[in-house]
Amino acid sequence: MEHLQQLLTDLECISLADISAIPEANQHVIAEYLEQLQDELKAVLEKGDI
């Protein structure tokens, strides 16, 4: 569980500047996936389903 919490913390540190460093065509998709993964990790960690 602590690894998932660390992953969430690391994901939350990714900035728009980091995302802007990847090809423009992929930026929106990557940002969307990162946000979705953060939301899902938060939900799982809050429930304690692991």
N, C-alpha and C positions, 0 to 999 in steps of 0.2 A: 504494500500500500504506500509506503514511503517513497518508492520510486515513481509511482503515479503522481503523487503530490509534487515531487521534484520536477517531473515532466510538465505539469501544469504551470508551475512557477517559471520554468524555462520558456514555455510557450508565451506566457504573459509578458516576457521581456522582449519578444520580437516586436520591433517597431515598424512604423510605416516606412522609415528610412531603409530598414533591412529589406522589406518587401520591394521597395522601389529599385533595389539593386539587381533584381531578377528581371528577365525579359518582360517587357510591358504586356505582351499578349497573355502571360501567365499570372500576372499580379492579382487580378481580381479573383481568379480561381483559387490561388494559394491563400489569399486573405480570407476568403469564404470558408475554405476547409479548416484553416487554423482556428477561426472563430467557432465553427461547429465542434471541432475537437475539444476546445476549451470548455464550451458549454456542456458537452457530454461528460467530460472528466469531472467538472464541478458537480454535476448531478450525481454521478456515481460516488464521489468522495463524500458528498453530503449525506447520502443514504447509507453509506457504509456497506454497500452490496458486495464488497470484495472481502 
